Amino acid sequence: MMSYRAIKLPDGIKHSFWSVLDAGLYPVVYLATVPLMMRSMGMVTFGLWILLNSIITILQLFNFNSGIAGLGVATIRNITDGLANNDTERVRDVINSIFQITFFLFVFVCCIGWGLSYAAVRYSWWDIKDAPGANVSLCVLLAAVIAGLKYFDQIFQSIIKACEKFKLSSILNMVCRFGLLGITIIMAVEKYSLAAILFANIVFIIAYLLIQLCCVKWILPLWKPSSVKNKKLYRYLLRFSTWPWLQSVIIVLTFQTDRFWVSSYAGLKEVSSYGLVSTMFSHIHMIITAMVVWILPHIAIMTSKGDDPARMYNLVRSGLFSVVVILLLVFFFISPFLFRLWVGAETYAGMSAYIKGFVAFEIVFAHTIMPFFYLNATGKERLATKATLFYCSTCYMLMLAGLWLFHSPAAMIGGMTIAMCITMPFINAIVQQNMHHSYSWKLAILEMLPMYAAILLVYGNGNMWLYLLLIPVLFVLLWKFYSSTVFKNRLWQHTR
């Protein structure tokens, strides 16, 4: 019998575990502590706190290097390429040039924060001028500083991931997120001002960045801060980073402005239910992404060496979709019990239609993760941006069409889901064409059938006959197009 010590998990599974733990644990703890923060801060101050966090998120769009998704495509791809080719000087230049670019972005975003801190109070933007007990102008400025400091955090995280230290990356990120949450809760309970809480957050982030610096020096002793020898690298990195950044901007504008349309058509009360479910599924999408984020440097390394990443891509893609479809359906069927327990039956009644819509949407939206990892990691950033614009513009048009025709926020989500069902075969075709220089449109449609069947299950409205028909069909289709690929490859043996 094989001893316990002899058992070794494949690297892909270990990377997935730590990435999912990082992405999934914090939202659970944060949502659990929201009632405590609301009581301690008071509803008005808590609302200002939420608004300031929205400002921090929006200001992340100015980070050309890592983007709003925090994947650090430019950093990961260029560092892995340099390490794979033993090009020490290139690795040093890449890291130093990215840090120098990020410093100027930090100064720029702080200047934006200074302007916002004046204008928001002077012109009473967002109705925050009269927030009691808070120096609103100072709070907005401090929020901008936090946004800028997070740029450096994203760069450190990207360097660590480029070296395939996903466990260390996840542990450090959890230390930061839980540390900031703990400071906020403790100071809120002790009735500190919001400005004091934000300032304490800044002090903690600076200390955390110093710890990350030490970790990077330990992982890459060859790196030291210095001038950049290859001056052309600045233009190359900015040009490379611009495309992933544009992808982030397109996605954020598409899937964040829906709340403004809900407010216009249904009022702020409806926004609270819609926004809570939307935020929850944003975290779910982040968790799904974290399951396979480790493949990004793998594909970059294989591409730089001239190897073909197609086998690994198809294996991981098949495993991801096999798991995601089942988990989302399980979540959907147990959600009535979970949400009635968490928010109460009355609140759940206002959320149920949105939960159904977002489960169906995520079943097909999760398919965008692997194609865009592949395109960005193999240097096809411009093509990835065009593909992003294609599916996002289709989503936006059908989202507005659903709202215009049915005057229902739930119909907006339905429109986005239909758009993804239409566009995903084209996205897969783009990737396969670049990977194999050919693609079967028949296969493009057939491999989406499991997702279409799952969406029909979600919208089955409790019809048992439909469930009895679709559930076996779904499992057969999942096995045929996805799960069989995983088992035939002996469960991830090629992802090590």
matplotlib code that plots the C-alpha trace (Angstrom):
import matplotlib.pyplot as plt

x = [0.0, 1.2, 2.3, 0.8, 4.0, 4.3, 1.1, 1.7, -1.0, -0.4, 0.8, -2.3, -4.7, -2.5, -2.4, -6.2, -6.7, -4.7, -6.2, -9.8, -9.1, -7.8, -10.7, -13.5, -12.8, -12.8, -16.2, -17.8, -16.2, -16.9, -20.6, -20.9, -19.4, -21.4, -24.3, -21.7, -20.1, -23.5, -24.5, -21.1, -20.8, -24.4, -26.2, -25.1, -21.4, -21.5, -23.1, -20.2, -17.8, -19.3, -19.1, -15.5, -14.8, -16.5, -14.2, -11.2, -12.5, -13.1, -9.7, -8.2, -9.0, -6.1, -3.7, -2.4, -0.1, -2.4, -5.9, -9.0, -8.9, -5.5, -4.1, -1.0, -0.8, 2.1, 4.1, 3.5, 4.1, 7.3, 8.8, 8.0, 9.5, 12.7, 13.0, 12.3, 15.2, 17.6, 17.6, 18.4, 18.9, 15.5, 13.8, 15.5, 14.6, 10.9, 10.4, 12.1, 10.4, 6.9, 7.6, 8.7, 5.6, 3.4, 5.0, 3.9, 0.4, 0.3, 1.1, -1.5, -4.3, -3.5, -3.9, -7.3, -8.2, -7.2, -9.5, -12.3, -11.9, -12.5, -15.2, -17.3, -17.7, -17.8, -20.5, -22.2, -21.7, -23.4, -25.2, -22.2, -21.5, -23.5, -22.3, -22.2, -19.0, -16.8, -14.3, -15.6, -12.9, -10.1, -11.8, -12.0, -8.3, -7.3, -9.4, -7.5, -4.1, -5.3, -6.2, -2.8, -1.0, -3.0, -1.2, 2.0, 0.3, -0.9, 2.6, 4.1, 1.3, 2.0, 5.7, 5.1, 2.6, 5.0, 7.4, 4.6, 4.5, 0.7, 0.6, 2.7, 0.7, -2.6, -1.4, 0.0, -3.2, -5.4, -3.1, -3.7, -7.5, -8.3, -5.9, -7.7, -11.1, -10.0, -8.7, -11.9, -14.2, -12.2, -11.9, -15.6, -16.6, -14.4, -16.2, -13.1, -13.8, -13.9, -10.8, -8.9, -10.0, -8.8, -5.5, -4.9, -5.6, -2.9, -0.3, -1.2, -0.9, 2.5, 3.8, 2.3, 4.1, 7.4, 6.7, 5.9, 9.2, 11.1, 9.3, 10.1, 13.8, 13.8, 12.2, 14.2, 17.6, 18.8, 16.5, 17.4, 16.0, 18.0, 17.8, 16.4, 19.0, 16.7, 14.7, 12.6, 11.0, 8.8, 7.0, 6.8, 5.2, 2.8, 1.8, 1.4, -0.5, -2.8, -4.8, -5.5, -6.3, -8.8, -10.4, -10.8, -12.4, -14.8, -15.9, -16.3, -18.3, -20.5, -21.2, -21.2, -23.4, -26.4, -27.2, -27.7, -30.3, -32.0, -32.2, -33.6, -36.4, -37.1, -35.8, -33.1, -35.0, -34.8, -31.1, -30.4, -31.6, -30.2, -26.9, -26.4, -27.0, -24.8, -21.9, -22.2, -21.9, -18.9, -17.2, -18.3, -16.8, -13.6, -13.5, -14.0, -11.2, -9.0, -9.4, -7.4, -5.4, -2.2, -2.4, -1.6, 2.2, 2.2, 0.9, 3.3, 6.3, 5.3, 4.7, 8.1, 9.8, 7.9, 5.8, 2.1, -0.1, -3.3, -3.4, -3.1, -5.6, -8.2, -7.7, -8.0, -10.9, -12.8, -12.2, -13.2, -16.5, -17.4, -17.1, -18.5, -21.8, -22.6, -21.6, -23.7, -26.7, -26.3, -26.1, -29.2, -31.3, -30.2, -30.3, -34.0, -33.0, -29.7, -31.0, -34.1, -31.8, -29.4, -31.6, -35.1, -38.0, -39.2, -35.8, -35.2, -38.5, -37.1, -33.9, -35.0, -35.5, -32.1, -30.4, -32.0, -30.9, -27.3, -26.9, -27.9, -25.7, -22.6, -23.0, -22.1, -20.1, -17.6, -16.6, -14.9, -12.1, -10.0, -10.1, -8.9, -6.2, -4.9, -5.1, -3.4, -0.7, 0.2, 0.6, -2.8, -3.8, -5.3, -7.4, -8.5, -9.6, -11.6, -13.3, -14.1, -15.6, -17.7, -19.3, -19.6, -21.3, -23.7, -24.5, -25.1, -27.5, -29.5, -29.5, -31.0, -33.4, -34.6, -35.2, -36.9, -39.2, -40.2, -39.4, -37.8, -34.3, -34.6, -35.1, -31.8, -30.0, -31.9, -30.7, -27.1, -27.4, -28.8, -26.0, -23.4, -25.1, -24.9, -21.3, -19.4, -19.2, -17.5, -15.1, -14.2, -13.8, -11.3, -9.2, -9.3, -8.4, -5.3, -4.5, -5.0, -5.5, -8.9, -12.2, -15.4, -18.6, -20.5, -18.4, -18.7, -22.4, -22.4, -19.9, -22.2, -25.2, -24.4, -24.5, -27.8, -29.3, -28.2, -29.8, -33.0, -32.9, -32.5, -35.5, -37.5, -39.7, -39.9, -41.3, -40.4, -40.9, -38.5, -36.0, -36.3, -35.6, -32.8, -30.7, -29.6, -29.2, -27.0, -24.7, -24.4, -23.4, -21.0, -19.3, -19.1, -17.7, -15.8, -15.5, -14.3, -11.3, -10.3, -10.6, -8.9, -5.9, -5.8, -7.1, -4.7, -1.5, -0.4, -0.9, 2.0]
y = [0.0, 3.5, 5.4, 8.8, 10.5, 9.0, 10.6, 13.8, 16.0, 17.4, 21.0, 22.2, 20.9, 22.4, 25.8, 25.6, 24.9, 27.9, 30.2, 29.2, 29.4, 33.0, 34.1, 32.3, 32.6, 36.4, 37.0, 34.6, 36.3, 39.8, 39.1, 37.5, 40.7, 43.2, 43.4, 44.2, 47.0, 48.4, 48.6, 50.0, 52.7, 53.6, 53.3, 56.7, 56.2, 52.6, 53.9, 56.3, 53.5, 51.4, 54.4, 54.9, 51.3, 51.8, 54.8, 52.5, 49.9, 52.4, 54.0, 50.5, 51.1, 53.4, 50.6, 49.7, 46.9, 44.6, 45.7, 45.5, 41.7, 41.6, 38.9, 40.9, 39.6, 41.9, 41.1, 37.3, 36.8, 38.8, 37.5, 33.8, 34.4, 35.8, 33.0, 30.3, 31.6, 32.3, 36.0, 37.5, 41.0, 41.0, 39.9, 42.7, 45.3, 44.1, 44.3, 47.6, 49.2, 48.0, 49.4, 52.8, 52.9, 52.0, 54.8, 57.4, 55.8, 56.1, 59.8, 60.3, 58.5, 60.5, 63.7, 62.4, 61.7, 65.2, 66.6, 64.4, 65.2, 68.9, 68.5, 65.9, 68.3, 71.5, 70.4, 67.8, 64.9, 61.6, 63.3, 62.8, 66.5, 66.3, 62.8, 63.2, 62.9, 62.4, 64.6, 63.6, 65.4, 63.8, 60.4, 60.6, 61.5, 58.7, 56.3, 57.4, 56.7, 53.2, 52.6, 53.7, 51.5, 48.5, 49.0, 47.9, 45.0, 43.7, 43.9, 42.0, 39.4, 39.1, 38.6, 35.9, 34.1, 34.3, 32.3, 29.8, 30.4, 30.3, 29.2, 32.1, 34.5, 33.3, 33.4, 37.0, 38.1, 36.6, 38.3, 41.6, 41.3, 39.9, 42.3, 45.3, 43.8, 43.2, 46.7, 48.2, 46.1, 46.7, 50.5, 50.7, 49.0, 51.3, 54.3, 55.7, 58.1, 56.9, 59.0, 57.3, 53.9, 54.7, 56.1, 52.9, 50.9, 52.9, 52.2, 48.5, 48.3, 50.0, 47.4, 44.6, 45.9, 45.8, 42.2, 41.4, 43.1, 40.8, 37.8, 38.8, 39.3, 35.8, 34.3, 36.3, 37.1, 38.1, 41.2, 44.5, 48.0, 49.8, 51.8, 50.1, 49.3, 48.6, 51.9, 50.4, 48.2, 51.0, 51.4, 47.6, 47.0, 49.9, 48.7, 45.1, 46.2, 48.5, 45.7, 43.7, 47.0, 47.8, 44.4, 45.2, 48.6, 47.0, 44.3, 46.8, 49.2, 46.4, 44.6, 47.4, 50.0, 47.7, 48.9, 52.4, 51.1, 49.2, 52.4, 54.3, 51.8, 50.3, 52.6, 52.4, 49.9, 47.3, 48.2, 46.8, 43.3, 43.3, 44.8, 42.2, 39.3, 40.9, 41.4, 37.9, 36.5, 38.7, 36.9, 33.6, 34.4, 35.4, 32.0, 30.2, 32.2, 31.4, 27.7, 28.0, 31.2, 29.1, 28.0, 31.5, 31.3, 27.7, 28.7, 31.6, 29.4, 26.8, 29.4, 31.0, 27.6, 26.8, 24.1, 23.5, 24.3, 22.9, 19.6, 21.3, 24.0, 21.5, 19.3, 22.1, 23.6, 20.3, 19.9, 23.4, 23.3, 19.8, 21.1, 24.6, 23.5, 21.0, 23.3, 26.2, 23.9, 22.6, 26.2, 27.1, 24.2, 24.8, 28.6, 29.0, 27.4, 29.2, 32.7, 32.4, 31.4, 34.3, 37.3, 36.1, 34.9, 38.5, 39.7, 36.4, 36.9, 40.0, 38.3, 34.9, 36.0, 37.6, 34.5, 32.4, 34.8, 35.2, 31.4, 30.9, 33.8, 32.5, 29.0, 30.4, 33.5, 31.2, 30.0, 33.3, 32.6, 30.0, 31.5, 34.9, 33.3, 31.6, 34.5, 36.9, 34.4, 33.6, 37.2, 37.6, 40.6, 42.6, 39.7, 39.1, 42.7, 42.5, 39.4, 41.0, 44.0, 41.6, 39.7, 42.6, 44.9, 42.0, 41.6, 45.3, 45.5, 42.5, 43.7, 47.0, 45.2, 43.0, 46.0, 48.0, 45.2, 43.8, 46.7, 44.1, 43.9, 40.1, 40.5, 42.4, 39.3, 37.1, 39.3, 39.0, 35.2, 34.9, 37.1, 34.8, 31.7, 33.3, 34.7, 31.9, 29.5, 32.4, 33.0, 29.3, 29.3, 32.2, 30.3, 27.0, 28.7, 30.3, 27.0, 24.5, 26.8, 25.1, 24.8, 22.8, 25.0, 21.8, 21.1, 24.7, 24.3, 20.8, 21.5, 24.3, 21.9, 21.0, 24.7, 25.2, 22.2, 23.5, 26.9, 25.2, 23.4, 26.7, 28.2, 25.0, 26.6, 23.3, 21.2, 17.7, 16.1, 18.6, 17.9, 14.1, 14.6, 17.2, 16.0, 12.7, 14.5, 17.1, 14.4, 12.5, 15.7, 16.8, 13.4, 13.4, 16.8, 17.6, 15.1, 12.1, 14.2, 14.6, 10.9, 9.7, 11.9, 10.2, 13.2, 16.1, 14.2, 16.5, 19.7, 19.1]
z = [0.0, -0.8, 2.3, 3.1, 2.5, -1.0, -2.1, -3.9, -5.4, -8.9, -8.9, -10.8, -8.0, -5.3, -7.1, -7.5, -3.8, -2.6, -5.2, -4.4, -0.7, -1.2, -3.4, -1.6, 2.2, 2.4, 0.8, 3.3, 6.3, 5.0, 4.3, 7.8, 9.4, 7.4, 10.1, 12.8, 10.8, 9.9, 13.6, 14.7, 12.0, 11.6, 8.3, 6.9, 7.7, 6.5, 3.2, 2.9, 3.6, 0.7, -1.6, -0.8, -1.6, -4.9, -5.6, -4.8, -7.2, -10.0, -9.6, -10.1, -13.8, -14.0, -13.3, -16.8, -15.5, -13.6, -14.5, -12.5, -12.6, -10.7, -13.1, -13.9, -17.5, -18.5, -15.4, -15.5, -19.2, -19.3, -16.1, -16.9, -20.4, -18.9, -16.3, -18.9, -21.1, -18.1, -19.1, -15.7, -17.1, -18.8, -15.6, -13.6, -16.3, -16.5, -12.7, -12.4, -15.3, -14.1, -10.6, -12.1, -14.3, -11.3, -9.2, -11.8, -11.9, -8.1, -8.2, -11.0, -9.1, -5.9, -7.9, -9.1, -5.5, -4.5, -7.2, -6.2, -2.6, -3.4, -6.0, -4.1, -1.2, -3.1, -5.5, -3.1, -5.4, -4.4, -1.5, 0.8, 1.8, 5.0, 6.3, 10.1, 11.9, 8.8, 7.1, 3.7, 1.7, 3.6, 3.4, -0.4, -0.7, 1.6, -0.5, -3.6, -1.8, -0.8, -4.5, -5.6, -3.0, -4.2, -7.6, -5.9, -4.2, -7.6, -9.0, -6.1, -6.4, -10.1, -9.6, -7.0, -9.3, -12.2, -10.1, -9.5, -5.8, -5.6, -2.0, -0.9, -3.0, -1.5, 2.0, 1.6, 0.0, 2.8, 5.4, 3.7, 3.2, 6.6, 8.3, 6.7, 7.5, 11.2, 11.6, 10.1, 12.4, 15.6, 15.0, 13.9, 17.2, 19.1, 17.4, 15.6, 12.8, 9.2, 8.3, 11.2, 9.9, 6.4, 7.7, 9.7, 6.6, 4.7, 7.5, 7.4, 3.6, 3.6, 6.2, 4.1, 1.0, 2.8, 3.7, 0.1, -0.9, 1.4, -0.1, -3.7, -2.7, -1.2, -4.3, -6.8, -5.2, -8.7, -8.6, -7.1, -7.6, -10.3, -13.5, -16.6, -19.1, -22.0, -22.3, -25.1, -22.5, -21.2, -24.5, -25.0, -21.5, -21.8, -25.3, -24.0, -20.9, -22.7, -24.3, -21.1, -19.5, -22.2, -21.7, -18.0, -18.8, -21.3, -18.8, -15.9, -17.9, -19.2, -16.0, -13.5, -15.1, -15.0, -11.5, -12.8, -15.3, -12.5, -10.4, -13.3, -14.1, -10.7, -8.0, -5.3, -3.2, -6.1, -6.5, -3.0, -3.9, -7.4, -6.2, -3.4, -5.8, -8.5, -6.0, -4.7, -8.2, -8.9, -6.0, -7.4, -10.8, -9.0, -7.2, -10.5, -12.0, -9.1, -9.7, -13.0, -12.7, -12.2, -15.8, -17.0, -16.3, -17.5, -20.9, -21.1, -20.3, -22.9, -25.5, -24.9, -25.2, -28.4, -26.9, -27.7, -24.7, -26.4, -24.5, -21.1, -22.1, -23.2, -20.1, -17.6, -19.6, -19.5, -15.8, -15.0, -16.8, -15.5, -11.9, -12.4, -14.1, -11.4, -8.5, -9.9, -10.3, -6.7, -5.4, -7.3, -5.9, -2.3, -2.5, -1.2, 2.1, 2.3, 1.6, 3.8, 6.6, 5.9, 4.9, 5.8, 3.6, 2.7, 1.5, -0.3, -2.2, -3.7, -4.6, -6.0, -9.6, -9.7, -8.2, -10.9, -13.6, -12.4, -12.0, -15.6, -16.7, -14.8, -16.2, -19.6, -18.6, -16.8, -20.3, -21.0, -18.4, -20.2, -23.7, -22.5, -20.3, -23.5, -25.8, -23.4, -22.3, -25.9, -26.9, -28.7, -26.4, -29.3, -30.5, -26.9, -26.7, -29.9, -28.7, -25.3, -27.1, -29.3, -26.5, -24.1, -26.7, -27.5, -23.8, -23.4, -26.4, -25.3, -21.7, -22.7, -25.1, -22.2, -20.0, -22.8, -23.8, -20.4, -18.0, -15.6, -14.2, -14.3, -18.1, -18.3, -16.9, -19.3, -22.2, -21.1, -20.8, -24.3, -25.6, -24.0, -25.4, -28.9, -28.7, -26.8, -29.8, -31.7, -28.8, -28.7, -32.5, -32.2, -29.7, -31.5, -34.8, -33.2, -31.4, -34.3, -37.3, -37.9, -36.1, -36.6, -36.2, -35.6, -32.6, -31.5, -31.1, -29.7, -27.0, -25.7, -25.3, -21.7, -20.7, -22.7, -20.9, -17.5, -18.2, -19.2, -15.8, -14.0, -15.8, -15.4, -12.6, -10.6, -13.5, -12.4, -15.8, -17.3, -14.6, -15.1, -18.8, -18.7, -15.7, -17.4, -20.7, -19.0, -17.4, -20.7, -22.5, -19.8, -19.9, -23.7, -24.2, -21.0, -18.1, -20.3, -21.3, -17.7, -16.8, -20.0, -19.0, -15.5, -13.6, -14.2, -14.6, -17.4, -15.5, -13.2]

ax = plt.figure().add_subplot(projection="3d")
ax.plot(x, y, z, "-o")
ax.set_aspect("equal")
plt.show()
